Amino acid sequence: MQEIDFYRADSLDDLYRLLAETGGRVIAGGTDALVQMQRDAFPAAVVIDASRIADLRYIREDGDRIEIGALTTYADLLASSLVRRAAPSLIAAAETVGAPQTRARGTLGGNIANASPAGDTLPPLLALDASVTLSSARGVRVLPLGEVLCGSRQTCLEPGEIIASIAFRRLPDPSGSAFIKLSNRRGMSIAVVSVAAALALDAAGCIVEGRVALGAVAPTAVRSPAAESALAGEVPGAETFRRAARAALGDIAPIGDVRATAAYRREAAARLVIRALNGAWEHAGGRVGA
């Protein structure tokens, strides 16, 4: 196991100071970091524990905007009635993360910072059109989540910068969202493919806005512009969702690995897009299977 120098920050100012002095890497729950350290694969010799900074752990509402602090745990999300109402897909993703111990320690900001292509919360956040607030001693910048994810386990964070919060706006009613994860076993397993969908409907039941995001089928979790174009203005239902699923295949580039072949991932992605869209439609008050 790697030898790592360890520091703990008790405030944001303390965290910025330690980042400047050590150039270390921030951890919160440490659920991914510990695994990497055991494999001698952790990308830093210094870690700074930010888990005690209360200013980064919250869930709050401002009009139609939901803001979640980076240190909010999966267990916090699951306990939030606000998140359950506003983002069923994010709740569904949090439910699939590891064991109860992992959900109690792992954080939403950590899942983004880890930038795994299979990160469970990334597709639902992308489908919610989430933005990420990055902060440092120099100031604050806000970016769409898709711009923060630069590659497999790579983000656009600059030296001294941290993920401070994640925010998204509620879709106007009637709307719904859903998340589907395919893995090799029921619990504590990395996604083979995951899909999140969000739908907003007009008074006539047509799709005003549809969003589709996929995980584990590209170097990062990705939105599917082609699928979203196929949904816009259409009547929800089996044929519309099949067209969107076929379109989504043009926006992914799955690889083969120990969990699945590239061909299997493509076939699974198409099926999961349909299931996720049906789930989002059901949450919006639609009739699944029509």
Secondary structure, 3 states (H helix, E strand, C coil): CCCCEEEECCCHHHHHHHHHHHCCEEECCCHHHHHHHHCCCCCCCEEEECCCCHHHCCEEEECCEEEEECCCEHHHHHHCHHHHHHCHHHHHHHHCCCCHHHHHHCEHHHHHHHCCCCCCCHHHHHHCCCEEEEEECCEEEEEEHHHHEEECCEECCCCCCEEEEEEEECCCCCEEEEEEEEECCCCCCCEEEEEEEEEEECCCCCEEEEEEEEECCCCCCEECHHHHHHHCCCCCCHHHHHHHHHHHHHHCCCCCCCCCCHHHHHHHHHHHHHHHHHHHHHHCCCCCCC
